[in-house]
Amino acid sequence: MHHFISFAFTLLAFIGLHVSVQSTGRRSERSIERSFVSTLTVTNGLEGGSWGQREFCPSGTYAAGFSLKVEEPSHVMYDDTSLNGIRLHCVYPSKGSHELYATIESDVGNWGEWTDIKWCPSGFLKAFQLRVEPSQGNGDDTAANNIRFSCSDGVVLKGDGTAWGDWGDWSSACGGKGICGIKTRVEGPQGSGDDTALNDAQMYCCE
């Protein structure tokens, strides 16, 4: 009986780990800080809202894919926010498969739906570029609208965001193995004011 109980607990622990790795929902706990070698930034991010906490892939994993939370254009006189969140999907280098992965995200806006995951054919995310709409004065501001990532295999992945604004310069590329963490700048709901949601992002690179 003792051996059976021990086996049952071991099985449950394994199943619990397996589920947490495959989960595509928001993690219930903040990720543990991880040693990183560089921070990737872009020059066209805006200053609305405040920075969330850094979130990191589990130790030994790197971001090989991403998905976005996007509010689709209303096509009428309305308060659009466009890009609301960015998720990174992290895998182990040795797995050679996207079947087992962990999902991380920093702060996320209140609007929109999550898009399908876009994966690097091989390798990991290495650099990024934001599409940002500058301030519209008395018009409807949306701030960040879309993102592109370059992969270590040379492939460029474009997110399913909206087309407002312009693409800025690329960030520098990871000197380590690939992107392993994220931090986003998000403006919360403004009540009767103009909502913009996600304004800027930073990525972290690990060896």
Secondary structure, DSSP 8 states (H G I E B T S, - for coil): -HHHHHHHHHHHHHHHHHHHHH--S--SS-------SEEE--S-----SEE---EE--TT-EEEEEEEEE----SSSS----EEEEEEEEE-TTT-SSSS-EEEE----SS-EE---EE-SSS-EEEEEEEE----TTS----EEEEEEEETTS-EEE-S----SEE-------SSSEEEEEEEEE----TTS----EEEEEEEEE-
